[in-house]
Amino acid sequence: MDKKTVTTISYLSRLKLDAEKEEKITNDLKNIIEFVDQLEEVNTSDIEPLTNPLEKTAKTRADKVTANNLKEELLEIAPSSNEDYFLVPRVVE
């Protein structure tokens, strides 16, 4: 990582950096790149990839109906209905 690259990145991200901050960011980016390079050396051939970094699974439950079917009772008290639906006046011509 060099100053020219940091200057280009700051220009593209519309950040104005003074000389002191530019030097610090240059060093920080160098350290980050070196750390990532170290990660590439680690042998991960026997490790399964994660789908979630927390390794938690969602709790599941049995899929069973717990509510009563109130269709007939609700259609009976509706102002207007047929055997399956509520009937409403047309609002769009």
Residue, then its C-alpha position, 0 to 999 in steps of 0.5 A: m500500500d502506497k500513498k498514491t493508492v490511498t490518495t486514489i481511494s480517498y478521492l474515489s470515496r470523496l474524503k479529504l485527508d490531511a498528510e498525518k491521516e494519510e500516513k496513518i491510513t496507509n499504515d493501517l491498510k498495510n497491516i490489514i493486507e498483511f493480516v489477510d495474507q496470513l489468513e491465506e496460509v491457514n490450512t482450511s481443507d478439513i473445515e466445512p464452510l459456515t452458513n452463519p458465523l454464529e453457528k446457531t440453528a433456527k428453532t422449529r416446531a411442528d406445523k399443526v393448525t391451532a386456530n378454529n375455522l370461523k368461516e361460516e360464523l363470519l359469513e353469517i354476520a356479514p352484511s352481504s356474502n355468498e357461500d364463500y366470500f364477503l360481497v362488497p360494493r364495486v368502488v372502481e369502474 
